[in-house]
């Protein structure tokens, strides 16, 4: 853990190093992924079967290419009631938040008599990548699938690796609850390629979202433009701004809730009371001792944890904007005034009773958020990632007479005479 | 020009070939571009100066790295009055359409007592690539710069190559009108790299938009994630749905307005009257004879032009949705009913008096639109490309008691005990 104080002479440089440390994998898998994509494009299902046998060690023809709807429903029905209720509460709350996010169409006629507008439509089909093994989170499936269904996507396809043929019943239950239409037992870059280009069995989709390892992320990047994708995701991160009126162990728990994800995760505390910050650091050590995910959380906190002492929280917004963190918790008396000055953040958690983890599961807003300072220019996943806008224009003769000549002048100036002609021929010129 | 009829036995296959023909450059510049990006990252301005001397044949230290605001204003003031008025009308109308597009923040408390919302903010800085030479269109500068300024971008930077040191006064005039803050005389992949990573002179930006050649497009793709980018752009295209009650030369002019852009552009006509379609084809030949851009337009029409005869316009929406064209003109008696069934299109032009070219210049909606069937999943440029959303959540004790236990159950099920702990420690458990 790194301890910085904003009054130290070297603070600006040390903080700049924290900001610029992207903590992202430098593994270059571009060539491997390009070869896999080409292979799937060329050989289709044959490539999928071969790569699945190689990476996941099972035979798709024997274990089944798809997991059918009754299997997903059975997994849901078999859930322990508390867990089923929790999943249903999460799904209902996520759905409600995203329904309220649906964009409105526009249609109006302006002073020049020009009718203008825009219509939103869902994409026809979306593909959702769900990692296998440890990182197969039902909450993540809900956070990706529900916005797609709320947007109106008719065909929602999950691809997920099932290493050794084993499936994750929680993920199947979530797929049932979210209304997923197809579940394919393929993962890796080859699954993304299948979604983008289609194979004999898998029909292509228009958008691919969802988390994945370096191969999956690179496949999405290479296929961007063939399909739409969500933002490139990096290691998770939290910035906690907390004053001395908090309980240290609560703030410690919040920092560790991020650290337990992965050794590359980052937890940062900004505090205006060095004594309280010391207490939090101690509480982190104490909490770590009892934590089942201790090895990961300890590694993350040791390598990437930061405590920044500030003289006044007035300094916090500038630091927060430079970090542009995925999650920002503001546990102070007046969180609102700080939030108003934080322009770059994925999601903000206000007050002492809003631990970030409620946002991961049940609050309603999406937990797929920009990482690695990408909150400077990108947003969390939303219904808009599964929709697109078509603008429209309608002129009558009067409107064309009013604005057409200006278009003719500009087309002529740009050396595009056919553009000018398509207008002037309607002006009787 | 290819003539198809929907009643031909081989129509489905022939139409599928039209749909799958992306007409995009297959030149692989990925390695070249990666080397240029690495060079700019390493050597900064030194690399920019060297690459500009190589590609644009002028010395930045001699000709000046930047074009200053007075020079842009002088170019604007020197415009011929008709052209200046036309640019001002275009800018005012583009501004009005995009102002109406600004998203609203959300802030509400739901039945469980959870406060939820989202705040939109502009990115701090945006970079706009403006091609040099023939394709340096002032209208394109307005269409990129005005949405950025309407979004609230404080620093808007143009990069543009000036081959041989020559600048395009129309582009400078448009930069003045749109309120561009900086104009740098650098182009190519190196200019995009400078925008993304910054150099000694050029401060980095958060989003890069604007058209460019294969090198520029590949640089944007490689830097996606370091900065935000607009959609990858391909050759332009128009689909015209026209009945026999149109004047053939008007429809011909519309088809040619797309064809004159580039030999790779595509113009497609869907018509329910073979005789009228013949008349349009003849009118295209006639119009071509008088056209200053004839060589390009003729090449495009010969190589990529398509006329599709249909028995009934009822067939048109399915064809239009498969093509997912950048521009769709509907020149029929009831364009509205067809538009309602077209889900995938960049922009729709309704009726006999709305040639696509009015949308290129003065209608107001953005002319930067998805090409190459990307309207299936992406939208035209908008203020949203220069903004991002921060969600927020606030719970009080009652709200946490209401939804917290479900989050604890899910965190436990996902094997994330520190997530659960950050909530349970606030529930007094």
Boltz contact constraints between the chains, C-beta under 6 A:
constraints:
  - contact:
      token1: [A, 82]
      token2: [B, 409]
      max_distance: 6.0
  - contact:
      token1: [A, 83]
      token2: [B, 409]
      max_distance: 6.0
  - contact:
      token1: [A, 83]
      token2: [B, 413]
      max_distance: 6.0
  - contact:
      token1: [A, 86]
      token2: [B, 406]
      max_distance: 6.0
  - contact:
      token1: [A, 86]
      token2: [B, 409]
      max_distance: 6.0
  - contact:
      token1: [A, 86]
      token2: [B, 410]
      max_distance: 6.0
  - contact:
      token1: [A, 89]
      token2: [B, 406]
      max_distance: 6.0
  - contact:
      token1: [A, 116]
      token2: [B, 364]
      max_distance: 6.0
  - contact:
      token1: [A, 121]
      token2: [B, 343]
      max_distance: 6.0
  - contact:
      token1: [A, 123]
      token2: [B, 377]
      max_distance: 6.0
  - contact:
      token1: [A, 137]
      token2: [B, 414]
      max_distance: 6.0
  - contact:
      token1: [A, 139]
      token2: [B, 410]
      max_distance: 6.0
  - contact:
      token1: [A, 206]
      token2: [B, 376]
      max_distance: 6.0
  - contact:
      token1: [A, 206]
      token2: [B, 377]
      max_distance: 6.0
  - contact:
      token1: [A, 207]
      token2: [B, 377]
      max_distance: 6.0
  - contact:
      token1: [A, 225]
      token2: [B, 232]
      max_distance: 6.0
  - contact:
      token1: [A, 228]
      token2: [B, 377]
      max_distance: 6.0
  - contact:
      token1: [A, 228]
      token2: [B, 378]
      max_distance: 6.0
  - contact:
      token1: [A, 232]
      token2: [B, 225]
      max_distance: 6.0
  - contact:
      token1: [A, 250]
      token2: [B, 425]
      max_distance: 6.0
  - contact:
      token1: [A, 253]
      token2: [B, 421]
      max_distance: 6.0
  - contact:
      token1: [A, 253]
      token2: [B, 422]
      max_distance: 6.0
  - contact:
      token1: [A, 253]
      token2: [B, 425]
      max_distance: 6.0
  - contact:
      token1: [A, 254]
      token2: [B, 422]
      max_distance: 6.0
  - contact:
      token1: [A, 256]
      token2: [B, 418]
      max_distance: 6.0
  - contact:
      token1: [A, 257]
      token2: [B, 418]
      max_distance: 6.0
  - contact:
      token1: [A, 257]
      token2: [B, 419]
      max_distance: 6.0
  - contact:
      token1: [A, 257]
      token2: [B, 422]
      max_distance: 6.0
  - contact:
      token1: [A, 260]
      token2: [B, 418]
      max_distance: 6.0
  - contact:
      token1: [A, 291]
      token2: [B, 417]
      max_distance: 6.0
  - contact:
      token1: [A, 291]
      token2: [B, 418]
      max_distance: 6.0
  - contact:
      token1: [A, 292]
      token2: [B, 417]
      max_distance: 6.0
  - contact:
      token1: [A, 293]
      token2: [B, 417]
      max_distance: 6.0
  - contact:
      token1: [A, 343]
      token2: [B, 121]
      max_distance: 6.0
  - contact:
      token1: [A, 345]
      token2: [B, 390]
      max_distance: 6.0
  - contact:
      token1: [A, 347]
      token2: [B, 391]
      max_distance: 6.0
  - contact:
      token1: [A, 348]
      token2: [B, 392]
      max_distance: 6.0
  - contact:
      token1: [A, 349]
      token2: [B, 393]
      max_distance: 6.0
  - contact:
      token1: [A, 350]
      token2: [B, 394]
      max_distance: 6.0
  - contact:
      token1: [A, 351]
      token2: [B, 394]
      max_distance: 6.0
  - contact:
      token1: [A, 353]
      token2: [B, 395]
      max_distance: 6.0
  - contact:
      token1: [A, 353]
      token2: [B, 396]
      max_distance: 6.0
  - contact:
      token1: [A, 353]
      token2: [B, 397]
      max_distance: 6.0
  - contact:
      token1: [A, 353]
      token2: [B, 400]
      max_distance: 6.0
  - contact:
      token1: [A, 353]
      token2: [B, 426]
      max_distance: 6.0
  - contact:
      token1: [A, 354]
      token2: [B, 393]
      max_distance: 6.0
  - contact:
      token1: [A, 354]
      token2: [B, 394]
      max_distance: 6.0
  - contact:
      token1: [A, 354]
      token2: [B, 395]
      max_distance: 6.0
  - contact:
      token1: [A, 355]
      token2: [B, 422]
      max_distance: 6.0
  - contact:
      token1: [A, 355]
      token2: [B, 423]
      max_distance: 6.0
  - contact:
      token1: [A, 357]
      token2: [B, 407]
      max_distance: 6.0
  - contact:
      token1: [A, 357]
      token2: [B, 419]
      max_distance: 6.0
  - contact:
      token1: [A, 357]
      token2: [B, 422]
      max_distance: 6.0
  - contact:
      token1: [A, 357]
      token2: [B, 423]
      max_distance: 6.0
  - contact:
      token1: [A, 358]
      token2: [B, 407]
      max_distance: 6.0
  - contact:
      token1: [A, 359]
      token2: [B, 393]
      max_distance: 6.0
  - contact:
      token1: [A, 361]
      token2: [B, 407]
      max_distance: 6.0
  - contact:
      token1: [A, 361]
      token2: [B, 410]
      max_distance: 6.0
  - contact:
      token1: [A, 362]
      token2: [B, 403]
      max_distance: 6.0
  - contact:
      token1: [A, 362]
      token2: [B, 406]
      max_distance: 6.0
  - contact:
      token1: [A, 362]
      token2: [B, 407]
      max_distance: 6.0
  - contact:
      token1: [A, 363]
      token2: [B, 393]
      max_distance: 6.0
  - contact:
      token1: [A, 364]
      token2: [B, 116]
      max_distance: 6.0
  - contact:
      token1: [A, 365]
      token2: [B, 391]
      max_distance: 6.0
  - contact:
      token1: [A, 376]
      token2: [B, 206]
      max_distance: 6.0
  - contact:
      token1: [A, 377]
      token2: [B, 123]
      max_distance: 6.0
  - contact:
      token1: [A, 377]
      token2: [B, 206]
      max_distance: 6.0
  - contact:
      token1: [A, 377]
      token2: [B, 207]
      max_distance: 6.0
  - contact:
      token1: [A, 377]
      token2: [B, 228]
      max_distance: 6.0
  - contact:
      token1: [A, 377]
      token2: [B, 388]
      max_distance: 6.0
  - contact:
      token1: [A, 378]
      token2: [B, 228]
      max_distance: 6.0
  - contact:
      token1: [A, 378]
      token2: [B, 388]
      max_distance: 6.0
  - contact:
      token1: [A, 379]
      token2: [B, 388]
      max_distance: 6.0
  - contact:
      token1: [A, 379]
      token2: [B, 389]
      max_distance: 6.0
  - contact:
      token1: [A, 380]
      token2: [B, 391]
      max_distance: 6.0
  - contact:
      token1: [A, 388]
      token2: [B, 377]
      max_distance: 6.0
  - contact:
      token1: [A, 388]
      token2: [B, 378]
      max_distance: 6.0
  - contact:
      token1: [A, 388]
      token2: [B, 379]
      max_distance: 6.0
  - contact:
      token1: [A, 389]
      token2: [B, 379]
      max_distance: 6.0
  - contact:
      token1: [A, 390]
      token2: [B, 345]
      max_distance: 6.0
  - contact:
      token1: [A, 390]
      token2: [B, 348]
      max_distance: 6.0
  - contact:
      token1: [A, 391]
      token2: [B, 347]
      max_distance: 6.0
  - contact:
      token1: [A, 391]
      token2: [B, 365]
      max_distance: 6.0
  - contact:
      token1: [A, 391]
      token2: [B, 380]
      max_distance: 6.0
  - contact:
      token1: [A, 392]
      token2: [B, 348]
      max_distance: 6.0
  - contact:
      token1: [A, 393]
      token2: [B, 349]
      max_distance: 6.0
  - contact:
      token1: [A, 393]
      token2: [B, 354]
      max_distance: 6.0
  - contact:
      token1: [A, 393]
      token2: [B, 359]
      max_distance: 6.0
  - contact:
      token1: [A, 393]
      token2: [B, 363]
      max_distance: 6.0
  - contact:
      token1: [A, 394]
      token2: [B, 350]
      max_distance: 6.0
  - contact:
      token1: [A, 394]
      token2: [B, 351]
      max_distance: 6.0
  - contact:
      token1: [A, 394]
      token2: [B, 354]
      max_distance: 6.0
  - contact:
      token1: [A, 395]
      token2: [B, 353]
      max_distance: 6.0
  - contact:
      token1: [A, 395]
      token2: [B, 354]
      max_distance: 6.0
  - contact:
      token1: [A, 396]
      token2: [B, 353]
      max_distance: 6.0
  - contact:
      token1: [A, 397]
      token2: [B, 353]
      max_distance: 6.0
  - contact:
      token1: [A, 400]
      token2: [B, 353]
      max_distance: 6.0
  - contact:
      token1: [A, 403]
      token2: [B, 362]
      max_distance: 6.0
  - contact:
      token1: [A, 406]
      token2: [B, 86]
      max_distance: 6.0
  - contact:
      token1: [A, 406]
      token2: [B, 89]
      max_distance: 6.0
  - contact:
      token1: [A, 406]
      token2: [B, 362]
      max_distance: 6.0
  - contact:
      token1: [A, 407]
      token2: [B, 357]
      max_distance: 6.0
  - contact:
      token1: [A, 407]
      token2: [B, 358]
      max_distance: 6.0
  - contact:
      token1: [A, 407]
      token2: [B, 361]
      max_distance: 6.0
  - contact:
      token1: [A, 407]
      token2: [B, 362]
      max_distance: 6.0
  - contact:
      token1: [A, 409]
      token2: [B, 82]
      max_distance: 6.0
  - contact:
      token1: [A, 409]
      token2: [B, 83]
      max_distance: 6.0
  - contact:
      token1: [A, 409]
      token2: [B, 86]
      max_distance: 6.0
  - contact:
      token1: [A, 410]
      token2: [B, 86]
      max_distance: 6.0
  - contact:
      token1: [A, 410]
      token2: [B, 139]
      max_distance: 6.0
  - contact:
      token1: [A, 410]
      token2: [B, 361]
      max_distance: 6.0
  - contact:
      token1: [A, 413]
      token2: [B, 83]
      max_distance: 6.0
  - contact:
      token1: [A, 414]
      token2: [B, 137]
      max_distance: 6.0
  - contact:
      token1: [A, 417]
      token2: [B, 291]
      max_distance: 6.0
  - contact:
      token1: [A, 417]
      token2: [B, 292]
      max_distance: 6.0
  - contact:
      token1: [A, 417]
      token2: [B, 293]
      max_distance: 6.0
  - contact:
      token1: [A, 418]
      token2: [B, 256]
      max_distance: 6.0
  - contact:
      token1: [A, 418]
      token2: [B, 257]
      max_distance: 6.0
  - contact:
      token1: [A, 418]
      token2: [B, 260]
      max_distance: 6.0
  - contact:
      token1: [A, 418]
      token2: [B, 291]
      max_distance: 6.0
  - contact:
      token1: [A, 419]
      token2: [B, 257]
      max_distance: 6.0
  - contact:
      token1: [A, 419]
      token2: [B, 357]
      max_distance: 6.0
  - contact:
      token1: [A, 421]
      token2: [B, 253]
      max_distance: 6.0
  - contact:
      token1: [A, 422]
      token2: [B, 253]
      max_distance: 6.0
  - contact:
      token1: [A, 422]
      token2: [B, 254]
      max_distance: 6.0
  - contact:
      token1: [A, 422]
      token2: [B, 257]
      max_distance: 6.0
  - contact:
      token1: [A, 422]
      token2: [B, 355]
      max_distance: 6.0
  - contact:
      token1: [A, 422]
      token2: [B, 357]
      max_distance: 6.0
  - contact:
      token1: [A, 423]
      token2: [B, 355]
      max_distance: 6.0
  - contact:
      token1: [A, 423]
      token2: [B, 357]
      max_distance: 6.0
  - contact:
      token1: [A, 425]
      token2: [B, 250]
      max_distance: 6.0
  - contact:
      token1: [A, 425]
      token2: [B, 253]
      max_distance: 6.0
  - contact:
      token1: [A, 426]
      token2: [B, 353]
      max_distance: 6.0
